[in-house]
Amino acid sequence: MKWTEYFKIQLKKPEENSEIKTLRESKKTFEDNLSKCYSRLETIEICTSNSKIEDASLLASALYLDIYNMLLQYCGLERVLQVETESEISRKINQPQILNVFLNLSKNIKLNDISEENVLNLESILSETLYKLEKEASNTFENPIDNYKKRLIFQSIIFSIILLLVSGSLVKKYIESRPLNEDFSSINTSEDKTVPLVPESELSLPVHPEKGWETLKFTFPQPRNIEFIQFNPLHQNKARIQIKDFKVYDEKGNILYQKDFLVNNLDLTQFLKSIHSDEIVPGKIVIGRAIEMESTGNTPRIYFTFEKKIEKVSYIEMSIRSTKRVNKYQD
């Protein structure tokens, strides 16, 4: 069947008339005989690999006869007990291409020589002959019903591949574009940047992605001295995060420290000296807008280090907003 036929649309299965039925039965018989020949060839290979050369030679003689009988049945003739003369072979096998393959085998096969070199050569010749006969015979068995089945299988595979690609693309697009979940932000502090953070001192607040700017107010149970802050804006990957400002207050509401994170007011060189992060990369930089970052993991963290310790901090406020990374802020 030509490759262009595989793309032909045919919904109705062809009818099987007597001619097609006979052809398909002949094909089934040939394939069964061919399978038995390959099985015997495999046994020969096992014998040669185990240095049983005489056994392999006997099996090669049997396989030579099996191949001839397979071709006789292919031509609608009865099986025989031994391979006949070349003239008789030529008279019985009426397919020129198949006849040439078998005659070539008859000329090159040496069944009386049981040397290891010859038996290995027999194995190779018989294997090559079976492959060629299978290839030549397959063309003669072509019929509308088998072609219909081949086309149906091919088109089903192609359709499945296309469906998987489209489904995968849609799923990926959905996952990338679906809104962020409700989440929480957390903050932890240390009065000495060289001292590890204590988990018990962490504070958390609910945060609402996709709903614009919100100011988070982290109030400490007791005033703290702060030199280092770890801030977890949320706990989701592929999020676009903006921080607008950062303010530190004492218990009377006086501002002890504040920082605006607008790009036009921000010296990025100085900024990078006092802040670093994990699982966060810089986002789009636009003059006049708050600095933008993108999370690359489920636990993005931002670390702030002050030039000098800030004492008696009562609460910290941060203005942030977040959305899915594929979304763009318009303001």
N, C-alpha and C positions, 0 to 999 in steps of 0.2 A: 504494500500500500504506500502510495506517495505521501510525503510528509504534509502536503497541502490538504490531503483528505482528512487528516486528524482534526482540522478546524471546521469541517463541514458539519452543519447542524442537521441532524436526522433524528426526529423523535420516534418515528415508527420503526419497529424492528422488522427486518426483511423476513419474508416467508421462506420456509425451508422446503424446497421441492425435492423430488427424488434424486436429482443430479447432485444438488448441494449436500443432501444427506449422505449419499455414497462417498462423496469427496471428504466429508468431515469424519466419516467412519474410517476411511483409509488413513486419514491424518492421525486419528487416535491410535490405530494399529501401529503405524510407523513410529509414533512417539513412544509407545510402550516398548517396542523392540529396541529403539534407540536407547531408552533408559536402561534396559537390560545389558546392552553392549557397554554403556558407560560404567555400569556396576562391575562387569567382568574386567574392564580396563583398570578400574580402581583396585581390584583384587590382584591384578598383575603388578601394579605399582607397589602394593604391600609386599608381595613376594620378592621383588627386586630389591626393595629397601631392606629386606631381611636376608639377602644373599641366597634366596631359594631360587636359583637360576633355572633348574630343570622344571620346577613347578610352573614358573613364569612362562617358560617356553611352551609347555603343554597348553596352558591357558591361552597363550597367544594364538596357537593353532585353532583352538575352539572359537576364539573371538573372530578369527579370520572367516571361519565358516558361518558364524552368527551374522556377520556383516553381509555376507553374500545372500543368506536366506532372508535377511531383512529387505534387501533390494529386490529379491524375487517376489516377496509378498507385496512390496511397493508397486511392482508391475503386474500384480494380480495372478501370480504363478504359485505353484506348490513348492514347499521347502524340499531340499535335497540333503543327502547324507555326506556329500563332499563337494568341494569347489570344482567346477567343470573346466573344460578347456577354454582357451581364449575365444575361439570361434563360437562356441556354445554360449559363452557369457555375452558376447556381442550380439548374438541372435535374440537372447532373452531380455536383456536390459535395453529398453527402447528409448531411454532418455540420454542423449549424447553427453551432456555435462556430467551426469552421475556415472555413466559408463566410463568416461575418461578418468574419473577419480578412482574407481575401483580397479581399472586396468593398470593404473599407475601403482596402486598398492600391490597388485599381483606381480608386477615386474621387480619391485624393490624388496619384497618380503622374502626372507630366507629362513624357513621354518626348520630346516635340518641342522642348522648351525646353532649349537647350544652354548657357545661361548658367551661370557658375560657382556662383552662389548656388543655382540650382535643382538642379544636379548634386550639390552637397553635401547638399542636402535629400533628394534621391533616395537617396543613400548611407545617410542616417539612417533614412529610412522603410523601406528594404529590410532593414536590420539589425534594426530593431524587429519587422518582420513575421516574419522567420525565427525570432526568439526566441519570439514568441507562438505560432507554428505548432508549434514543437518542444515547447513546454509543453503545448499542447492535445492534440497527437497522442500524446504519451507516455502519457497516461491511458488511451487506447483500446487500447494494446498490453499492458496489464498481464495477466500470466498466471502460473499457479502455479510454473512452472519458473524464470522470471526472479525471481520473489519469493523462491523458495527460495535462489537464488544470492545475491541481495542480503542476505537474512537471514544466510546462511552467512558472507559477507564481513564484515558488521557484527558478528556475534557473535565472529568470529575476531579482529577488531581489538580489541573490548572485552576479550576473554579475554587477548590479548597485553598490553594495557595493564595489566590487573589482575595478570598474571603478572610483568610488569616491576616494578610497584610493590611487590608482595609480595617478589620476589627482591631488589630494591634495599633494602627494609626489613630483610630477613634478613641480607643482606651487611653493611649498615651496623651492624646489631646485633652481628653476629659480630666485625667489625673493632673495634668499641668495647669488646666484652666479652672478647676473647681476651687471654690473659696477656701481660705484657711479656716481651720477649726477654732472654736473658742479655746483660749489658752490661758497661761499665767506667766507673769514676769516675776523674777526674783532678784534680790540684791543681797550681797554679803560684803562685809567690810573688815578691814584690819587697821589698827593704829600704827602698825609697822609693816612696811612693804616686804620686809625680809622674813616675816613670820607667816606660816601657813594659815589659811582661813579655817575657821571653826564652823562646821556645818550647822551646829545648833544656833548660830547667830544669824542665819539666813532668814530673810523676810520675803513673803510672796504676796502678790496681788493679782486678781483676775485681769485679763487683758482681752480686748475685743477686736481682733483683726477685721479688716474690710470695712470698718465703721468710722474711719477718719481719725483725726487727732484726738488723743486723750492724755490727760495729765495723771501720772501715777505718783501717789504720795506715800512714801515708805516712812512710817513713823516708828522710831526705836522705843522699846520699853523704858530704857534709860539713856540719857545722853552719852554719846560716844566720841572718842577722839579718832579721827580718820586720816589715814595717809594713802590707803589703797582700797579700791572698790572693784568688785566683780559683779557685772550686770548681765542677767540672762533675759533678753527682750521677749523671747518666746521659745517654744520647743518644737519647731517644725522646720523641715528642709525646704529649700527653694522658695523662700519668703523674701519679699522686698521690704526693707526696714528703713525708716527715717527717724532721726532724733533731731528735734528742733532746739531744745535747750535743756539745761541741767542746773539745778539750784540746790544749795545747801543752806539750811536754816538752823538757828538756835531755838531754844524753847520759848523765846518771846516772839518768834516770827521774824527776827532780823536775818537778813541774808548774809551768810558768812562767805559764800563763794557762788559765783554763777558763770555760766559759759553758754553763749549762743553758738549753735552749730550751723549757721547759715554760711554758705560757701563764700560769699563776698566779704564776710566779717572774719573768716577763718583762715589763719595761716596754716596751710596743710603741713608744712615742715615742722612747725611747732606742735601741731596737733598730733602728729605721728610720734613725737617724743614722749607725749604724756598718755597715749592711748595705744593699745594693741588688742588683738582679738584671736579667737579660735573659731573655726568653722564659719567664718564670715569673710567675704571679699568685698572690695569697693564696688559700688554700683555706679549709676550714671551721675556725673558731676555737672551740675547746671548752676551758673552764677545766679545768685539771688534766692536759691532754694536750699532747704535743709540738706545736710549731708546724707547720702543714700548708701545703703549696704545691702548685700544679698547673702542669705544663709546657705551654707553648703553642707549642712548636717542637721541632725535633730536637736543638738544642744549648742546652739551658737552662744558665744560668750564675748563680752566686751570688758576690758580692764582699764580702769582709770587710775593713774598715779599722780598725786599732787606734789608740787615742788616742796611744800612744807606741810606739816601736820595741821589739820583743821580740828580745833578742840571744841568740845561740848556741842556736838551736832545732835539736834533733836529729830529732824526729819529731812528727807531728800525728795525733791520733785523732779520728774523727768517727763517731757512731752514727746510722745512717740506715736507713730502710726505704722501699720504693716498691711501688706496685701500679697497676693500670689506674685511670684517673680515675673510671670508672663504679662502681668498687668503693668500699665504705665500711669504714673501720676501726671495729671494734666495741669496742676497748678504749681 
